[in-house]
Amino acid sequence: MDVIQLIIRLVSFGVSLFVLLEFVVFCKVDTIKASVCLFTTVFLVLFLFIFLKRYNMTMCKECHNQIPHHILPKNMFKSFMM
């Protein structure tokens, strides 16, 4: 199921990137300015992803699923870490 979801997300990302790049090249805004805005947005998203630490996960002992740290209540960390 995860592979299918990954493929769907990659295809949708590819299509949206194609449409965005096509707009950047053919819109009435200067291509250089639009490209700078595009790259600034990409770096901002990467920075926020790293800063918010959405990739930190903890393994649940009961269901064996990955749970993001930001969802767990603070008092649950001790029981998950032991």
C-alpha atoms as an extended CHARMM CRD file, in Angstrom:
* protein
*
        82  EXT
         1         1  MET       CA              0.0000000000        0.0000000000        0.0000000000  PROA      1               0.0000000000
         2         2  ASP       CA              2.8420000000        2.4000000000        0.7660000000  PROA      2               0.0000000000
         3         3  VAL       CA              4.4090000000        1.7920000000       -2.6570000000  PROA      3               0.0000000000
         4         4  ILE       CA              1.1430000000        2.6240000000       -4.4100000000  PROA      4               0.0000000000
         5         5  GLN       CA              0.7510000000        5.7780000000       -2.3270000000  PROA      5               0.0000000000
         6         6  LEU       CA              4.3590000000        6.7720000000       -3.1120000000  PROA      6               0.0000000000
         7         7  ILE       CA              3.8030000000        6.2760000000       -6.8440000000  PROA      7               0.0000000000
         8         8  ILE       CA              0.5830000000        8.3280000000       -6.7540000000  PROA      8               0.0000000000
         9         9  ARG       CA              2.3220000000       11.1410000000       -4.8550000000  PROA      9               0.0000000000
        10        10  LEU       CA              5.3200000000       11.1220000000       -7.2140000000  PROA      10              0.0000000000
        11        11  VAL       CA              3.0990000000       11.2420000000      -10.3030000000  PROA      11              0.0000000000
        12        12  SER       CA              1.0100000000       14.0810000000       -8.8690000000  PROA      12              0.0000000000
        13        13  PHE       CA              4.2040000000       15.9420000000       -7.8910000000  PROA      13              0.0000000000
        14        14  GLY       CA              5.5900000000       15.4670000000      -11.3920000000  PROA      14              0.0000000000
        15        15  VAL       CA              2.4100000000       16.7390000000      -13.0300000000  PROA      15              0.0000000000
        16        16  SER       CA              2.1830000000       19.7740000000      -10.7470000000  PROA      16              0.0000000000
        17        17  LEU       CA              5.8920000000       20.5460000000      -11.2690000000  PROA      17              0.0000000000
        18        18  PHE       CA              5.4180000000       20.3390000000      -15.0400000000  PROA      18              0.0000000000
        19        19  VAL       CA              2.4360000000       22.7200000000      -14.9180000000  PROA      19              0.0000000000
        20        20  LEU       CA              4.3240000000       25.1100000000      -12.6230000000  PROA      20              0.0000000000
        21        21  LEU       CA              7.4440000000       25.1530000000      -14.8120000000  PROA      21              0.0000000000
        22        22  GLU       CA              5.3180000000       25.6680000000      -17.8970000000  PROA      22              0.0000000000
        23        23  PHE       CA              3.6800000000       28.6460000000      -16.1880000000  PROA      23              0.0000000000
        24        24  VAL       CA              7.0630000000       30.0490000000      -15.1050000000  PROA      24              0.0000000000
        25        25  VAL       CA              8.3560000000       29.9460000000      -18.6800000000  PROA      25              0.0000000000
        26        26  PHE       CA              5.2480000000       31.2110000000      -20.4830000000  PROA      26              0.0000000000
        27        27  CYS       CA              3.7260000000       33.6910000000      -18.0050000000  PROA      27              0.0000000000
        28        28  LYS       CA              4.0920000000       37.4590000000      -18.4040000000  PROA      28              0.0000000000
        29        29  VAL       CA              6.3900000000       37.6780000000      -15.3800000000  PROA      29              0.0000000000
        30        30  ASP       CA             10.1250000000       37.6920000000      -16.1320000000  PROA      30              0.0000000000
        31        31  THR       CA             11.3460000000       34.0770000000      -16.1980000000  PROA      31              0.0000000000
        32        32  ILE       CA             14.3340000000       34.8700000000      -13.9700000000  PROA      32              0.0000000000
        33        33  LYS       CA             12.1280000000       36.4780000000      -11.3000000000  PROA      33              0.0000000000
        34        34  ALA       CA              9.6480000000       33.5970000000      -11.4350000000  PROA      34              0.0000000000
        35        35  SER       CA             12.4960000000       31.0610000000      -11.1590000000  PROA      35              0.0000000000
        36        36  VAL       CA             13.9250000000       32.8700000000       -8.1270000000  PROA      36              0.0000000000
        37        37  CYS       CA             10.4840000000       32.8010000000       -6.4910000000  PROA      37              0.0000000000
        38        38  LEU       CA             10.1590000000       29.0910000000       -7.2870000000  PROA      38              0.0000000000
        39        39  PHE       CA             13.5470000000       28.2140000000       -5.7840000000  PROA      39              0.0000000000
        40        40  THR       CA             12.8790000000       30.4290000000       -2.7560000000  PROA      40              0.0000000000
        41        41  THR       CA              9.6370000000       28.5520000000       -2.1560000000  PROA      41              0.0000000000
        42        42  VAL       CA             11.3930000000       25.1790000000       -2.4810000000  PROA      42              0.0000000000
        43        43  PHE       CA             14.0740000000       26.1660000000        0.0340000000  PROA      43              0.0000000000
        44        44  LEU       CA             11.4490000000       27.5910000000        2.3920000000  PROA      44              0.0000000000
        45        45  VAL       CA              9.4940000000       24.3320000000        2.3140000000  PROA      45              0.0000000000
        46        46  LEU       CA             12.6750000000       22.3000000000        2.9430000000  PROA      46              0.0000000000
        47        47  PHE       CA             13.6760000000       24.5960000000        5.7950000000  PROA      47              0.0000000000
        48        48  LEU       CA             10.2440000000       24.3350000000        7.4120000000  PROA      48              0.0000000000
        49        49  PHE       CA             10.2580000000       20.5480000000        7.0170000000  PROA      49              0.0000000000
        50        50  ILE       CA             13.6000000000       20.3170000000        8.7940000000  PROA      50              0.0000000000
        51        51  PHE       CA             12.7390000000       22.9870000000       11.3830000000  PROA      51              0.0000000000
        52        52  LEU       CA              9.3730000000       21.4420000000       12.3140000000  PROA      52              0.0000000000
        53        53  LYS       CA             10.9570000000       17.9500000000       12.4950000000  PROA      53              0.0000000000
        54        54  ARG       CA              7.9990000000       16.2160000000       10.8770000000  PROA      54              0.0000000000
        55        55  TYR       CA             10.2950000000       13.2800000000       10.1370000000  PROA      55              0.0000000000
        56        56  ASN       CA             10.8390000000       12.3700000000       13.8500000000  PROA      56              0.0000000000
        57        57  MET       CA              8.8970000000        9.1770000000       14.4470000000  PROA      57              0.0000000000
        58        58  THR       CA              8.4650000000        6.7830000000       17.3710000000  PROA      58              0.0000000000
        59        59  MET       CA              7.5530000000        3.0980000000       17.0970000000  PROA      59              0.0000000000
        60        60  CYS       CA              4.3610000000        2.2450000000       19.0040000000  PROA      60              0.0000000000
        61        61  LYS       CA              4.8630000000       -0.8850000000       21.1200000000  PROA      61              0.0000000000
        62        62  GLU       CA              1.2110000000       -1.9040000000       20.8200000000  PROA      62              0.0000000000
        63        63  CYS       CA              0.3820000000       -1.4640000000       17.1400000000  PROA      63              0.0000000000
        64        64  HSD       CA              3.9790000000       -1.3450000000       15.7380000000  PROA      64              0.0000000000
        65        65  ASN       CA              3.1710000000        1.7300000000       13.6190000000  PROA      65              0.0000000000
        66        66  GLN       CA              5.2970000000        4.8320000000       13.2800000000  PROA      66              0.0000000000
        67        67  ILE       CA              3.8280000000        7.7850000000       15.2060000000  PROA      67              0.0000000000
        68        68  PRO       CA              5.0770000000       11.3550000000       14.6650000000  PROA      68              0.0000000000
        69        69  HSD       CA              6.4600000000       12.9940000000       17.8120000000  PROA      69              0.0000000000
        70        70  HSD       CA              4.2710000000       16.0630000000       17.4060000000  PROA      70              0.0000000000
        71        71  ILE       CA              1.1010000000       13.9370000000       17.7900000000  PROA      71              0.0000000000
        72        72  LEU       CA              2.1130000000       12.2220000000       21.0240000000  PROA      72              0.0000000000
        73        73  PRO       CA              1.2570000000       13.8940000000       24.3200000000  PROA      73              0.0000000000
        74        74  LYS       CA              4.3090000000       14.8290000000       26.3770000000  PROA      74              0.0000000000
        75        75  ASN       CA              3.6250000000       12.2490000000       29.1240000000  PROA      75              0.0000000000
        76        76  MET       CA              3.5230000000        9.4110000000       26.5890000000  PROA      76              0.0000000000
        77        77  PHE       CA              7.1540000000        9.8710000000       25.5440000000  PROA      77              0.0000000000
        78        78  LYS       CA              8.4410000000        8.0540000000       28.6260000000  PROA      78              0.0000000000
        79        79  SER       CA              6.3610000000        4.9390000000       27.9810000000  PROA      79              0.0000000000
        80        80  PHE       CA              7.3220000000        4.8330000000       24.2820000000  PROA      80              0.0000000000
        81        81  MET       CA             11.0140000000        5.3580000000       24.8830000000  PROA      81              0.0000000000
        82        82  MET       CA             11.4610000000        2.6410000000       27.4830000000  PROA      82              0.0000000000
